[in-house]
C-alpha cells in the first residue's frame, strides 16, 4: 500500500514537472532601446495604419493620459486586469524588447521575460499577423514618445493570479498560426479576412464567450459584449432592420455612420474613428469580408428592408397616431401597437415622453449624422437586448473634441427609471415587430447606478463618462 502511494506520488510529481516544463518559456535577453531614426519612415507609417486597425490605443491608454502608456483598468468576469505600457520606455515599457520578443508576444502571448500574457490581450487573434506587419508595428511603437508609467497590479483571485495557469487556458483554447488565404476566394476577401480576423479582432467583441472567457468558436460573430455595450451579431443573425451590404458597411466603417443604420457609439465609435485613416482599399476589404460572413439576405428580408425605408416618412408623419390605433400599412408592414404591459396610462406615458424628448430630432427629417435615425431603422430598438438603447438614452452621444460630430443629449438626469421603462416599451412596441423586452426595470436601474458599467465615448473615442449617471462619487 505504502509502495503504491509512493509510486502514485512519483507519477503525479512527474506529470507536474512535465506540465511546468511544457508551460515554461525562456526569457529573451533585453537590448538597448533602438534609435527612433533607425526605422524607415515608410515602415513607421505602415505600422501606424496597422495600429489603427488593431485599435491598440484604446486599451493601452488611460482616458486623458499619455498615449500607449497603459494602466487602463479592464474589468473581466474574473477580476480586473490593467493594460501594460507599450511605449519604448526602457524601465516600464517595451524599450528593451527586441523585434523577436515583440513578435513572440503577438504570435504566442508570451512577454519578453517569458511570462504568459492574459488573453485580455487578444493574441488568439493577433497570432494571425504576418512577420512583415509585426515588424511595422514594432517600428511604430518604438518611435513613440517614451513614457515612464508603471501599470497598477492586476486584481485577480488565486489561482488566476499565477501566470503559469494561463498556459492551461492556452492548451484548451489557443492555437498559434499565421493567416492562411483561401485560394477559392478573391484577393479582396482574403485581405478583409486577414484584417478582420487578425489585427481587427472583430470576433473578440462580436462573439459570445464560454465560462472561461474563451471565444465560442462554434458561434463566432454571433454577438457578444464590450465595455457594457452589446456587440451585435454580424452574421446571418444580424438584427438590423435593413440588411447590411458591403457598400453600406464600407461607408459606416469609413465615416462612423450610415443613413439606414445610424451612428457608431460605445467602443464601436473608437473603431470607426481609427479606421477613418485607413486606405479605402483596406476598409472596402474588411466590409466585403464581413458582408460575406453575414450571408446573402433572403428576397423577403431585402423586400422588407426596402419597404421599411419607404415607410419611414409615413411613420414620421403619423406621429400623432392615438394609442390603440394601428400604424400605417406599407406592403404588409402594418402592425398593431404593443399590448399594455403595465405601462402607466397604457401607452400614454411613453408616447408623451417620446413626443417631448425624442420626436424633435428623430422625426425632424434632418439627415444623419446630425439628425436622429428614424427608430423604424434602429438596430437598437430591434435587438434582442435593450442594453444599447438604454446606454444611449441615459448617457447620450458626447461631441468629439474640436470636430464636427454627431451629438445626442443625455436624458439620465431628466428621466426617472419609470420614465425610461415607459419610453423604451413605447419605442419597442411602435417601431419594432419583435416581442417586448424582459427585465427592463432591472437593466435600467443597474445601468444608471453603475452596477452595469458603461464606457461612453464620442466619435473621437475619448471616454467621457468615467462614472455612471446617478452613481456615487
MODA-V221474 format. One line per field, one symbol per residue. ss: DSSP state (a for helix, b for strand, c for the rest). burial: b if it has 16 or more other ideal C-beta (glycine too) atoms within 10 Angstrom, else e. A space follows every 10 residues. Layout:
ss: ???
burial: ???
This chain:
ss: caaaaaaaaa aaaaaaaaaa aaaccccccc cccccaaacc aaaaaaaaaa aaaacaaaac bccccccccb ccbbbbccbb bbcccccccc ccccccccaa aaaaaaaacb cccccbcccc ccaaaacccc aaaaaaaaaa aacccccccc ccccbbcccc cccaaaaaaa aaaccccccc ccccccaaaa aaaaaaaccc caaaaaccbc ccccbcaaac cccbbbccbb bccccccccc cccccaaaaa aaaaacbbcc cbbcccaaaa aaaaacccca aaaaaaaaaa aaaaccccaa aaaaaaaaaa aaaaaaaccc cccccccccc cccccccccc cccccccaaa aaaaaaaaaa aacccccccc ccccaaacaa aaccccaaaa aaaaacbccc cccccccbcc ccccccaaaa aaaaaaaaaa acccccccca aaaaaaaaac ccccccbccc ccbccccccc ccc
burial: eeeeeeeeee eeeeeeeeee eebebeebee eebbeeeebe eebbebbbbb bbbbbbbbbb bbeeebebbb bbeeeeeeee bbbbbbbbbe ebbbbbbbbe bbbbbbbbbb bbeeebbbbb bbbbbbbbbe eebbbbbbbb bbbbebbebe beebebeeeb eebeebbebb eeebeeeebe eeeeeeebbb bbbbbbbbbb bbbbbbbbee eeebbeeebb bbbbbebbbb bbbbbeebbb bbbbbbebbb bbbbbbbbbb bbbbbbbbbb bbbbbeebee ebbbbbbbbb bebbeebeee eeebbeebbe bbeebbeeee eebeeebeeb eebeeebbee eebeeebebb bbbbeebbbe ebbeeeebbe ebbbbbbbbb bbbebbbbbb bbbbbbbbbb eeeebbbbeb bbeebebebb bbbbbbbbbb bbeeeebeeb eebbebbbeb ebbbbbbbbb bbbbbeebbe eee
